[in-house]
């Protein structure tokens, strides 16, 4: 990632606003996915009665989780890029896709080992994801799929954060 040719800088207020807006966008993306799934399950009548309040709850919770993750994972990454002069939108996009992908894959695969500390087994719709403490092929594919979905969301969020946080220096 090469330093940006345009002189950009961020101030503390813009950084805080960028994190808040990024977390809210993350919450909105996740709650939209939840809302669509819930609508398909409940149908229009029950969704109007039960789904909207649940979607708002998911939005609040997901926004909080995104804010925490942006601070813990994105903050140090952004700081390193910023200090090294990598302030372009493409640097933000790369970091915003790579960091969530790697972090979520590490979490879902027990630090990329695919081995659990306990001899657990779990399945989804009859397909084993973990069997006797080891990830199955379906488990690895599911972890990759989930990591990819969050990487795409992370890239979109990173672009929003970049746009809000940085302004041109005159």
Buried (B, 14 or more C-beta within 10 A) or exposed (E): BEEBEEEBEBEEEBBEBBBBBBBBBBBBBBBEBBBEEBBEEBEEEEBEEEBEEBBEEBBEEBBEBBBEBBEEBBEEBBEEBBEEBBBBBEBBBBBBBBBBBBBBBBEBBBEEEBEBEEEEEEEEEEEBBBBEBBBBEBBBEBBBEBBBBBBBBBBBBBBBBBEBBBEEEE
